[in-house]
Each structure stands twice: as structure tokens, then as C-alpha cells.
Amino acid sequence: MQRAGIRAHKGRDTNRKGRDTRMSVDKTRIAEQFITAIPHSRALGMELTGIGEGTAEIVMDYDERFIGDPDTGVIHGGAVSALMDTCCGAAAMSHPKNPGATATIDLRIDYMRPATPGQRIRAQAECYHITRSVAFVRARAMDDDADRPVATATGTFTVEAT
Amino acid sequence: MARPRPEPVQVVKQRRDAALGALVHGVPYIRFLGIEFDRRGDELTAVMPFEDKLIGNPLLPALHGGATAAFLEVTAIIGLSWSMLWDDIETGTLDPDDLSQGKLPRLPKTIDFTVDYLRSGLPRDAYARAQVTRSGRRYASVHVEAWQDNRARPFAQASGHFLMPSRDG
């Protein structure tokens, strides 16, 4: 829930919808640091593949240790929750109006369908509104079939004064 | 009219613990997080022993929200499955040997799950209990509370809806 205040540098190559999503060398390094600084996200093999002004994208590879249904090999909802929480937190922290660290207040996940076993899961989050104290974030998670999301999430996060 | 002699306590305990063990240890992600369940009669308490890999903020340090969410969701699903299977375990309809060989019955599926983070999760063991608020033929509602040192000061709570497996095979 609580995250250290590793801020994304406010570059001009932000990945708001429809714009350039490539990361600068500087941002790539920050992105790597962001994940390696969070032991649980590292344990789940998460990789931050995009960060903008209030947006983030994180991928998580398929791993047999994360299976929730041994019969089908489908990933456990809890692993998807961890991915969503990390991605939403990153989006909240990367918003230009968020001065520092953030913590999850609440997070709701809707599971639309089982993720296809063997495929990596990609989460995209967007901080769509922010006040002096609260960041409002939504996210969706997809496997290889990006047209049919695996899950969606909505959450609120703290905005901490620095 | 003579009552049938009750089963020896060890037989009852062994059957219940075998069923619970099979249910919990059959799921790789539950093993990955190191979650175990304490049983007193039909009451379950989930235990997630602290490990470094559960940390979300190394500066405080605090548990990761995702680890907390997963812990609550595991507690909800196992709690709901346990209440769904209890009668079959008691009557022996469900064979614990089948369970431990991986022949698990179909389990409830999460429809949605909402977690409230009440205070930061400390680098200590965490406990949780689920309450099945409503369990119908197709849908169930479950509430979960998690705490650490102090039962009266929960650090997270959650509620979720689940799709029950169809019972006609």
C-alpha cells in the first residue's frame, strides 16, 4: 500500500493516450529503479514499461508460482491485484500535481475473464483526477487479446505533502 | 434408542485437517505467499508470516498493498470454499485422499473485490478471517478483516462477490 516517493522526472515524452509512449534513457532508469525498490513487485517479476504525467504501464510475465487454479493454470486474482495496485500507485505518483509519496486508500478490481495461461499480463493505469489530498486512478489489465480486458480497477490514493 | 457412538476425535480432526491442507496447499500462489490456515472446529484464521518479499515500501517498511489484497482474497476464497464443502467433509462424501491427490472440487470465482487500506501493514505476521455474509446457489458475498498485533485494530478490510461453481457437475 505505501510507496516510497520515487518520482518520475517530468519529461516531455509522456505517454498520454495517442502520444509517444517511448521512454527517454533517464525515465527508463527511473522506471527500473521504481520496480527494484519495491521488493514485492520485484518478487512478482514486474517491469515498468511506460510512465507519463499521471499514467503508467507495467507488465508481469506468466509464472507457474502465481497460478490460482491448478486445473487450468490460470493466474490467481491476487497476483493481478498486486499488478493493478503497483500500476495505479505509479500513475498516482507520476502525476505532476503529486508532490511525493503515495499510499492506497482503496482499490476495487473487477475480474472480467480468466487470463489466458502462458501469456504475460499488461496493466495500464491513468490518474484521471487529483486534489490536494486524493488521487483518483483507474486501470485495466490485458493479456495478448487487448480488446478483451482481463480485469479493470478503480482506486483512490493519498497525496502526501512533502 | 441408542445413539451411534461418536467417531474418535483423532479421526474427525485428521479428516478435517486433510481436507483443509489439500484445499490450501493445492494452490501455487497461496504457497508462494506462504499463507497457512489455523482451524478451530469450523472456524478458520489465515496467517501470512512476514517475509521481505511482501514489502511494498522499504523505507517504512510496510507490506505491499498487493500482498495485502492477495492475502484477503485468498482468505475469502478459502473461507467460502470451506463453508461450501463443510457438510461434504463431515459426511465423508468428499474423500480427503482424493483432495490431497489434487482432485479438488471446482472453487468459487471472484467477480469483484474491494480492499480498504485502514493503516499501513507492519513488517510482522498478518492474520485474517472471512465472514460469508450471503451464500446463494449462484452468487456469494464475503467480508474479510485482517489484523496484525491487535485484533481490535484491523489494518485492512475487504468485501467481494463470487460466482459459485455449479453443483450439478
Interface residues (C-beta under 8 A of the other chain):
Chain A: M1 Q2 R3 A4 A37 I38 P39 H40 S41 R42 A43 L44 E64 R65 F66 I67 G68 D69 P70 D71 I75 H76 G77 G78 A79 S81 A82 L83 M84 D85 T86 G89 A101 A103 T104 I105 D106 L107 R108 I109 D110 Y111
Chain B: G26 V27 P28 Y29 I30 R31 F32 L33 D52 K53 L54 I55 G56 N57 P58 L59 L60 A62 L63 H64 G65 G66 A67 T68 A69 A70 F71 E73 V74 G102 L104 L107 K109 T110 I111 D112 F113 T114 V115 D116 Y117 S120 G121 A156
